[in-house]
Amino acid sequence: MSQKKFIAQLAERKNKTFLAIPDKELATLFVDDLFSLLFLPASLRQQNQYELEKAFESLKSHLSTLVYEVVKDGKAAQTASDDFFAALPGLYNILQKDAQSIFRYDPAAQSPEEVIVAYPGFYAIAIYRFANQLWKQHIKTLPRLFTEYAHSKTGIDIHPGATIGESFFIDHGTGIVIGETTVIGKNVKVYQGVTIGALSMSREKATGKRHPTIEDNVIIYSGATILGGETVIGKNSVIGGNMWLTKSVPRNTIAEHQSGITQATKTEL
């Protein structure tokens, strides 16, 4: 195939395939600006209420533009943006509880403010909660751009369709994967390298709930893998590091590998 023919083919595909894909750079700019407005200290001087109101209106317009690229309907895009910002106070309060939870359970944290500014786990949770709100409003693609951006920055991969309760604790975070139909209760703690995923199946069979349910007050230590839509980790349970689970665990259970130390003989040394 000649270069000219290939470029013509590429142009046709890009113009047809990506009509409903928002601008990726504008999407990442929006989530960073929103996170900064909600959580980061004002630079150089304090912002007054009027300046914050202007910033909010600017972000509303920004989001409406992004949503329009998905729905191709100006009124629907504006309604979606208005609905998102109407939900924002509730999201903000839940995220404050998330920050408090990380501060409470991580002895290295000096304050909730440090958690908000410096912890990748909190950033990933925040972007997930923004994306999940749009997902619940039936806006597709754009939430995936949000969470994949957080994934690229933090190493934490949370699908925007997952359901995660308040006071969610992520420690370190790198390598965490949480799938689309995962349901996580309140006050759950997850450490680095944890996968809450689906068992392998064909696309035709990949309907309904494919990912586990994690009930309230569960701790999942690093390297654990929990798979399957019928798998339920019961309330108040502890899942030890490097566990592999495809079956449910009852409430108030400690699941861990049995390990031991064997003294080697001289002939084995």
N, C-alpha and C positions, 0 to 999 in steps of 0.2 A: 504494500500500500504506500502510495506517495505521501510525502509530508503534507502537501496541500489538501489531499483527500482526507487524511487523518485529522487535520485541524478543522476541516469542515464538519466531520463526524463528531469531533469533540465539542464544537460550538453548538451543534444541534442537541447533543445530549445534555450539556450544561444548561441550555435555555429551557429544555423540557423538564428535566429531572429535578432541578433545584428551584422551581418556581415557588414552592412552599417552604423553603429553608430561609430562616432569618439570617441576617448578617452576623457572622460568628464574632467578629471583633466588637460590634456594637452590643451584642449580647453579653460578652464578658465585661465590657465597660459598664453596662447597666448594673450587674450584680456587684461589682467592686464599688461603684458609686453608692449603691444602696447600702451595702455593708458599712462603708465609711460614714455615711450620713447617720446611720442608726447607732454605731458602736465606737467609732474612732474619735479621739479628742480633736476639737477644732484646732487647726494650725494657726500659729501666730496670735490669734485673738479669738475671743468667744463669739459665737454666732447668736444673734438675737432671733426672736420668734419670727419676725418678718422675713429674715433671710432664710430661715428653715422652711417657712411656708413656700417661698419661691423655689427652693431646692426640691421640695416635694412635688410641686407642680411640674417642674422640669423633668423629674423622673417619671411622673405619670405619663407625660407626653412621649418620653423615650420608650416606655413599655408599650404604649399604644402603637407606636410605630413598629416595634418588633412583632407584636401580636398580629398586626395587619398583614405582615409578610406571610403569616400562617393561614389566616382566615379569609383574607382578601375582601373584607367587609369593614368599612370605616366605623359604622355604628357598633358592630359587634366587638371590634377591637377596643373602642373607647369604653364600652360596658365592661369588658374583661379587665381592663386596666383599673377602672373605678372599683370593681369588685375586689381585685387584688389589694389595693390600698385600703379598702374598708376592712379587710382581714388583717392588715399589718399590725395594728395594736395587739391583737391576740397572739400573733406569731412572735412579736417582740417580748411579750410577757413569758411565753413558753421558753424562748431562748435565754431569758434571764435565769429561769430555773435550770436550764441545761448548764449554764456557766456556773451557777452555784453548786450544782452537783459535781462538776469537774473539780472545783475548788475544794469541796468538802472531802472528796475521796483521794485527791492527789496531794500528798504531803509536800511535794516540791513546789506547788502553786503558792504564791505569796498573797494573792488577792483575786477576787472574781474579775477585776479589771485587767489583771495580767493575763488571765485565761482568755478573755475576749480579744485582747490585742495580739497575743503571742502564740496561742495554741492552735495548731492546725486542725485538731479534732473539733474545736468549737467552730472554726471557719467552715469546715465541711458540713457540720450539722446545720449551720445557718443557711448555707446555700441550698442544702437539701430541703429545708423547710420552705424557703422561697419557691423552689421548683415544685415541691409537692402541692403547694397552694394552687399554682397554675395547672398542674396535672389534674387536680380535683375539679378545676373549672373546664376540663376537657380541652385544654390547649396542649397540643402535642409538639414534639420536636424541640421547641424552645426550652422546656424544662430539661431536656437531655443535654442541650448545649450548656446550661447552667451547671449541672452536676458533673459533666465530663470536664468542665473547666476546673471545678474544685478538685476533681480526681487528679488532674494534671499537676495541680499545685501542692496537693497534700498526700497523694498516694492512697486516698480513701475513696472507694467507689460505692456510692449509695444511689440506687435507682430512685428517680423521683416518684415512682408509683408505690414504693414501700410505705408502710404505716408504722410510725415510730412515736411512742408516747413521750410524755414530758420527763424532765430530769434524766436525760440520756447522757451517759458518761462514755467517752472514748479516750483511752489513754494511749499516747504515742500515735497510734492510728495507722501507720504505714502498712499497706497490704490488706486492709479490711475490705471485704466485699459483702454488700447487702443487696439481695435480689429484689425484683419488681414486686412480687406478691408476698414478701416477708411482712409479718405482723409482729411488732415488738411492743411490749407493754411499758409500764412506767418504771422508772428507777432501775433501768438495766445498765450494766457495766460491760463494756466490750474492749478487749485489749488487742494489740497489734497482730496482724496476720490471721485474723478470724475470717472464715468464709461462712456466710449464711446463704446457701445457694440452692440450685435445683439439680435433681438427678437428670442425667442425659436422656433426651427424648427427641423425637422428630417434631418438626414444626406443626404438623397436622395434629399431634397429640398434645401440643403445648398450650392447652387451654385451661382455664380455671386456676386454682391455687397451686403453684409449683414450688414455693419456697416455705421454709418452716415458720412456725409461730413460737415466739419467745415470750413467756408470760412475765408478770411483774417481778421485780427484785431478783432477777437472774444475773449471775456473773459468768462471763465466758472468757477464759484465759487464753493467752496468746497461742496461735497456731491451731486452734480448734476448727474443725470443719463440720458443719451441720447442714444436712441436705434433705430435700423432699417436702412436698406440700402437706403431707400427712404427719410430718414430724412435729411434735409439740414438746417444748422444754418447759416443764411445770414450774409454777410459782416458787420462788425462794430457792431454786436449785443452783448448784455450782458446777460448771463444766470445766474440767481441768485442761491444762495446756496440751496441745497436739492430739486431742481426742478426735475420733472420726465417728460421727453419728448419723445414721439414717433411720433410726427408730426413736420413738418418743421416750422421754425421761419423766418419771412421776414427780410430783411436787415434793419439795423439801429433800432433794436427793443430791448427793455429791457423786459426780461421775468422773473418774480419773483412771489413768493407767496404773497398774500395779508394777512398781519398779523395785529393784533390789541391787545390792552390791555383793558380788561373789569374789572371795579371795582366790587369786590365781595360785596354782602350785608352782614349784620351782621349775618343773619340766615345761610348763606353759610359758614361762618368761624367756 
